[in-house]
Amino acid sequence: MITVLLNGGLGNQLFQYATGRALAERHGVELRLDLSRLEHPEPGDTRRNFELSSLCINASIISDTDRKPCGKYKAVLNRQLLKAGLPGFGYIVLREQSCRFDPLILKAPFSCALEGFWQSERYFGEIAPLLQQELRLKQASKTWLESVSSLPDSTVALHVRRGDYITNPAAARFHGTCSRDYYRKAVGILLQHHPDSRLIVFSDDPAWCLEHLDIGQPFRLAADFGLRSPAEELMMISCCAHQIIANSSFSWWGAWLNKSPHKMVIAPSRWFADTRIYTGDLVPGSWVRL
């Protein structure tokens, strides 16, 4: 079976689930989710909840009893064996080496654990239709259904990520935030192609957006729609015609789950504060990087 050690918010959990799901599907085995990192975060990590329970995922949760043999994921796979295509023996752990796509992960054996973020659709692109089917709300609230049905065809979801990117010193140093200039340029480019667009701003800091987000166009706040959960907010982003995303896995998934072949997605060129970190595998080639 394939085990995924979940870490981070909804967007990161989706990357981890999708990569594990692709491996489980390839081998025809069960996918299990380990919530220990969510329940006991590392010092300095932002505390997160298990968010995938709102979606129609195909995975089971590891119990405390099942988790014990895994220990603290100290048994690391001999990568030379993986390169040779050998399955190895016993229970192995695959740890992410960098932000680059690692093709060796696609050779992972049928019994392993994944520890990392896996932020590239190249890990799971082969099961994209399956993920599009599974990653939907189990039960949509009446408010959500009414909000989505009221969206004009030309709606653009614009995501402003602040939260722990501002309040957590470690996250602020590592991620940084998108500038107001980025959003103004992105809106300008999108309006050149879709001049009738209407903007909805999704943010974990709507008060800041009301006061400081000057994008040269009027906008509505998603907070005014009365959405109940991050999953509902994410799915509403995906229901918009186009997306302007932040350097955030949350809005990345909102854009990726938009099934329209005519969508326009604009993403920031700078994903991390340290521009030396490679992100060429993170943003799909059909999206615009600005």
Summary of the structure (lengths in Angstrom):
residues: 290
radius of gyration: 19.4
end to end distance: 40.1
largest distance: 59.5
contacts: 878
relative contact order: 0.15
helix: 40%
strand: 15%
